[in-house]
Amino acid sequence: MLDSRLLRAFVAIVDARGFTLAAQRLAMTQSTISQQLARLEELLGAALVDRAARPVAPTPAGERLLGYARRILALHEEAETALGDPAGTAALRIGLAEDLVSADMAAMFGAFARRHREIRLDVTAGLSRELTRRYRGGEFDIVIVKEAQASPDSRASFPEAMAWFESASAPHAWPQPLPLVAFPPGGLYRDTMFERIEREQQRWYVAFVGSGLHNVCVAVAAGLGLSLLPRRAAAAYGLRPYAPFGAEPSIAVSLYAWEGTGPVAELVAQMTGVLAARCGPAEPA
């Protein structure tokens, strides 16, 4: 590997067209810069400057090396600058239930990132139960998940109104067995749906499985079946409540964080503010 100090001495000698001025520009003695050039020539096995010329000029081998040397030094300086900039050197790992990745949340993340250039926000959206499992396993620093009831260590929790929905153009009476639009196994609403419909003593089958909230809502809007959904999310898809099943208990939208100080505390407070604007008053601890 070529030593950048030796390359810098060589380029300085060529640019200054002599050893004395080059040494002055690099704030070293003439003997030192001469030694560095000699060391580089020894490594490469070729003379790089014509010492007898006045002014000093590169040899053919030196001319070939000069362009490479300039690029190597430029990259070296670029790397030093990049590594000297703390931007993005610390990561905060965040997990969010899919429908919580909103424009308001993204705007808040953007403002936080501008204030804290040293922090990189690694955001993952997914199913709440999987996010909770990964948070408890130490894979996330902060999560916002949906759950039946908030755990005692939640930083904040808000109610999410739930209801059964059908397409606005659905028939007034569904044929038996009832078609359901469901989340994949492990999805929070899926088991709750099955438990409720069993209590209603209805015959049913899963007609469609969607990987996320958008897919499920679109399928319900298309008339593929019934589904249990957050009221707020369903409103954007023109769905109507399925009256025969009546009211459904709210679920909790809960925020968890391992740390409560520094930038993490700031981010937690701002995420809580976004949730408050979205959901309303927090549930009592």
N, C-alpha and C positions, 0 to 999 in steps of 0.2 A: 504494500500500500504506500502510495506517495504521501510524504509528510507535507501538510499544507504550509508549514513554515518555510520549507525549502522551496516550494513552488512560489510562494510570495516573494522570496528573495530573488529568484530567477526573473519573475515578471517585473519587479522593481528595477533591476539592473537593465533590462531591455528597455523599459519605458523611460528611465532616466538617462540611458545611453552612456552609463558609466557607473563605477562602484561608489565613488565618493557621494554623489547626490542621492543615489539609491539608499546608501547607509543613513544619510541624514533623514530621508523621508520615513524610514522604518525605525528611526531612533536607536540605531545600533552602530557599533564601530565598523570601519571598513574591513578590518581583519575578520570580524564575525560574519559579515555578509559574504565575504570571499570564501570562508570555510563552509558556509551553508550551500553555496553554489557548487563547490568542489564535492561536497557530500552527495548532492543530487546527481552530479555527473557520474560519480562513482557508482551510484545505485543503478543508473540507466546505461552505464557503459558507453557513454558518448559525450564529447565536448559540446556544450550548449551555447557558449558565446565565444566570439573571436576576441581574445584579450589583446591581440596586437593591433586590432583595428582602432582607428580614432575618428569618430566616436566608436565605443564598443557596440558590436552588432551581433545578432544571433547567428549561429551556424545553421546549415540546412536542417540538422537534427533539432536545433533550438526552435527554428521556425515551425517545424511540425508539432513540437510540444506546446508552443505558445498558446494556440487556440484552446487546446485541452486544459492547460493550466488555468487560463482565465475562467473557463466554465466550471472547473473544479472549485476554484476559490469563490466564485459567485454562489455555487450551491452550498458551500461551506458556510458562507455568511448568511444565506437564506435559512439554513438549518439552525444556526445559532439564534437568529431572530425568532424563528418559530418556537424553538424550545424555551426561549426567554420570555415568551408571551404566555401567561397562565391560562388563556382562554380555553375552556373545555377540558381542563386537566382533572377536574373533580366531577364525579357522576352522582346524580340522585336518581334512583330507580323507582319509578312510579307505576302502579297498576291501577287501571280504571275499568269499571264496568262499561261495556261498549257504548251505551247511549249517553254516557256522561262525558264523552269526548266531543264537547260542543264548541261552537264558535267562541262563546264567552270564556270557557276554560282554556282554549288555545290562546286567546288574546292575553289572558292573565299569565300563562306560561311565557309568552313572548316578552311581556313587560318585565317579568322576573329575570329572564335570561339576559336582557339588556342591562339590568342593574348588577347582575352577578355573572360577568363574562367568564369567570373561572369555572363555572358550574355547567355541566352538560346534563340536560334532562332526558333520561331514557324512559319513554312512556310506552307501556304495553296495554292494549285493550283486550278484554276477553270476558269469559264467563266468571261470575262472582265466586263460585265455589273453588274454581281452580286458582283464581287470584288470591283468595284467602289462604289456600294451602301453601302457595308459594311465598306469601308474606310471612306466615308462621314459620316457614323454613328458612327465612332470612334472605330470600331472593329480591325483595322489594324493601325500600326505605319507607314508602308511603303507599297506601292503597285506599281507594274508595270502592266499596262493594255493596251489593244489595243482599240482605239477609232477613230471616224471619224476625230476629231480635238482635239488637246491638249487644256486643260483649262489654264487660265492665271497663276494658282498657281502650275503648274507642275515644277518640279526641272530640268527635262530634257525631250526631246522628239525626237524621231528618226523616219524616214519614213520606212514603211514596204511595199515593192512592192507586188501588188496583181494581180491575173489573174484567168481566168476560166481554169479548167483542165479537161482532160478526160484520160481514160486508154490509154496506149501506143498501145494497141491492139484493140482499139475501131474502129467500122466501120467509114468510111469516112462521112457517112450521118446517123444521128440518126433518128429513127422513131418518128413520132409525136403521142401523146404529148411527150415533152422531159422529160426523167427521171432525177430527181435531187437528189443529196446526200447532206443532210443538217445537221446542228447542231440543238440541241433542241431549242424550243422557248426561246427567250431571248439571244440567241447567236448573236454576233455582225455581222457575215457574213450572217446569215440567211435572215434578212430583206433586206440587200443590194442585195442579190441574187434575191429575189422576185421582188424588185423594178426594177432591171436591165432587168430581163427577161420579165417583163410586158412592159417596154419601147420598147423591141425588138418585142413586139406583138406576142410572141410565146405561144403556148399551152404547159402546163407543169404539172407535178405532182411530189410529193415527194416519191421517191422510197425507200429511206433508211435514217434513222436518226441515227447519231453516237453521243455518249456522249462526245467525245473528238476528238482532231485533228488527233491522230493516227487512230482511228476507221474510221473517215471520209476518210482519205487518202487511207487506205486499201480498203475501199468499192469502191472508185473511181478507184483504180488500178485493182480491180476485174471486172470492167466494169458495175457496177450497175447504173452509171449515171454521170452527170456533177456536178461540184462544184466550188465555188469561194474559193480560197485558197491563203495563202502567197506563193510567188514564192520560197522562201528559203526552206520552209517546204516541198513543193511538190517535189523538186529536189531529195529528199532522197527516194522517192517511185517510181521513174521511170515513172512519169506521163508526158503527153505532153499538151501544151497549146491548148485550144479550139479556133482555129483561127477565126471562124465566129463572135465571140463577141469582138475581138480586145482588146485594152488596157483598163485597169481598174484603177481608181485613187488609189493612195497609201493611207494607213491608218497610224495613228500615234501610235507609241509605247511610252507610256508616263510613267514617274516615278513621284510619289507623296510621300511626307513625311511631317508629322506634325512638326517635329523638324529639326533644322539645325545646331545643335552644338553637341560636344562630340562624343561618339561612333556612334551615329546615323548619324552624318555628315560624319564620316569616311566610314561607310557602304554604305551610299548613293553614295559617290564618287566612291567607288569600284564597286557597281552595275552599275553605269553609265558607268564606263570603260568597263565592260563586254558587255553592250549594244552597245557601240561605236564600239567595235571589231566585234560584230555580224551584226550590221545594217549599219555602216558607219557614216558619219558626222551627227551631230545633226541638227534638224530643227531650224531655227532662232526663238528666243523667241518673 
